Amino acid sequence: MGLIKFQEVYRDAIQSLMGTNPSAAEITAAHPNAVYSGISSIQTGGGTFFDLFARKGRNEWEEVQKVIEFYRNDEVQQSALIRGDFLFSYEPQPFDVVKAMVMEYARMGMNVLQNFHGLNDTDVLAGVAEAVRIAREEEGHNIVARGTLCVEDNRNIRIDELLFAADKMVEQGHTGFYIKSASGRMREDTIYRLTAALMDRFDGPVGVHAHSTYGEAPVCYMAAIEAAIERGREIEIDIQHPALSGSTAHPSMLKMAHLIRNHPNQAIRGQAPILNIDAIKADMDTLYVLRFLYRESESEYDKDLLRAMYAARAAGGATSALKAVHGLEDTLSRLLGTNDWTEIQKAIYAMQAQILPELGDPTQITPYAANTNIMAAVALMNELNGKGRFDTLPPGIVNYLVGRHGRVPESVNRELQARALEIASLTEPVRYVPSQQRDDALPAAIEKLKAAGIEGPTARQAISAHMLKPTGAQDGVGHVVACHNGENTPQMPPELPHWAKQTVHTNKDGEICWGISDTIAAIGGVGKIEEMAQRALHLKQIDDHVYIFPQGEKRLEQEWREGNLKKMLEFFDGIPAALRKAGMTEVQLMGVDWRKQDVMLCLKDACDHKAKGLFDYMVAEVEKYRQERTLQPAPKPAVAGAQLSAGRDGRPHYAKV
């Protein structure tokens, strides 16, 4: 194994692309071979993999346990992203809740808790670190807390302050570091310098996490890799299975492996992870189908929307989270005079970019990302209704501004903070109260559950009763009681369009009738349609120059472009043969305008869910490529390493620490 490791952040793909809508059964069924693909770890917990399971009417503990137990493997660690004292919620919790939650995850088999606070306030991290120490040293569980440093291109992020926080994290008992950017807006020089400084100062593993939203993740990953390889240290970067990569998720494991193996520096090329291509391919179709099934949650690509999101430093899963806010879309549709969700988002993010400086530019990661997204939507509504932007302050923003969520940036608008203090009935900002200094909460939750009819509440039930926010008409206690009595109503998966259902219609003689769903099933099913739509989107983003390539590897842009075109052309031209193989006769084939009426109609549906006009763009580019191939002789195969002399001499092009 080389020094470069891959962590598949499967949990984050489900959150960022699908709004945490799939059930544990769907999550595991779609990706059974994850731990065999050559990864060193897999992120299977944390984030919204708790409260949103409950909001979907499911028993959150059963869901969490199914996922963690399914991926238990002695050779692959499991990790969970945890928000310090906030755990998997949006407000800080007392230590009895923190300890109980950590203990449950340790007992289920979780190995690493990536422990973070958006503004890197280490007081918020101490409780989780202590609970992990107890779980490991007193109960013997194989679990550690990893100190997480939240970064982005933000005036509040300074390397000297990050290193100060890192020192504190080590004192608290954290093992190793996790450099995390939820927005994916990063500077490669910052990532290089921070990785180098952490490795020069500390032992232990270092990992880097970044979303693909703005195309900056690959170049920043390569910057961290360069810093690590120069020091002979291991580095772990966060990737996705190819079927779940890109968009607001993370770079593809295959694309990152390609970048590493084509790097101008031989020392880096030789450290690429060894991937099991068969295991990756085995889950390709089921993951494509899952992504298609929950396509309504995924952010639609729009160049102007991306610019608005970039200015607002919007985090990876922000668009999915916004759409889930009850009544927000309907209200803004009425006020803006459009029901186009893309246009509504542009307006929200334009407002967010304007109000972030007033809020002190909090790092866009939960809970700050959720709070600023909601504040931007509220400010937009207020302005459209002729009010002041900050006439209404959501509770999360109030708690942040008065200090209840941890340190508040010095740059916050003091008049706005004063208004929050007035709402909170305070005269000055409060000092954050760490979990270990808060009163216990579980005893009261247990009594409420007993009063609601549960004779012997478990620790899990008490945690949920205390932590979960109201879901519809139910509070946390009501939800726990409903699950306990088997009266909860889990959200059902969306209905597939009729053409996407894997059915074969036959007549009385057993002959295929060849309706639209039969045709789609014959050419590979909805998974193949989704794959082509994703390839079309990737092509469009390449042509829009969304992806930033490391120095010396710009040639890969053209290779990736042509690779997508080749696959799409092969798909189009292979449709008749696929239909013949499935049993369509030459007469039937001649009598059906399969290209326009069936396959292309369905492909247009899939493409235009990802970006307006994407289908027409794809068809035009594929036809152009077909003509170019017809007119030009086949290119000679590229020789591996042929362009190395034109690249860098192996030294990074940014300043050393």
Buried (B, 14 or more C-beta within 10 A) or exposed (E): EBBBBBBBBBBBBBBBBBBBBBBBBBBBBBBBBBBBBBBBBBBBBBBBBBBBBBBBBBBBBBBBBBBBBBBBBEEBBBBBBBBBBBBBBBBBBBBBBBBBBBBBBBBBBBBBBBBBBBBBBBBBBBBBBBBBBBBBEEEEBEBBBBBBBBBBBBEBBEBEEBBEBBEBBBEBBBBBBBBBBBBBBBBBBBBBBBBBBBBEEBEBBBBBBBBBBBBBBBBBBBBBBBBBBBBEBBBBBBBBBBBBBBBBBBBBBBBBBBBBBBBBBEEBBBBBBEBEEEBBEBBBBBBBBBBBBBBBBBBBBBEEBBBBBBBBBBBBBBBBBBBBEEEBBEBBBEBBEEEEBBBBBBBBBBBBBBBBEBBBBBBBBBBBBBBBBBBBBBBBBBBBEEEEBBBBBBBBBBBBBBBBBBBBBEEBBEEBBBBBBEBBEBEEBEEBBBBBEBEEBBEEBBEBBEEBEBEEBBBBBBBBBBBBBEBEEBBBBBBBBBBBEEEBEEEEBEEBBEBBEEEBEEEEEEEBEBBBBBBBBBBBBBBBBBBBBBBBBBBBBBEEEBBBBBBBBEBBBEEBBBBBBBBBBEBBEEBBEBBBEBEBEEEBBEEBEBEEEBBBBBBBBBBBBBBBEBBEBBBEBBEEBBEEBEEEEEEEEEEEEEBBEEBBEBEBEBEEB
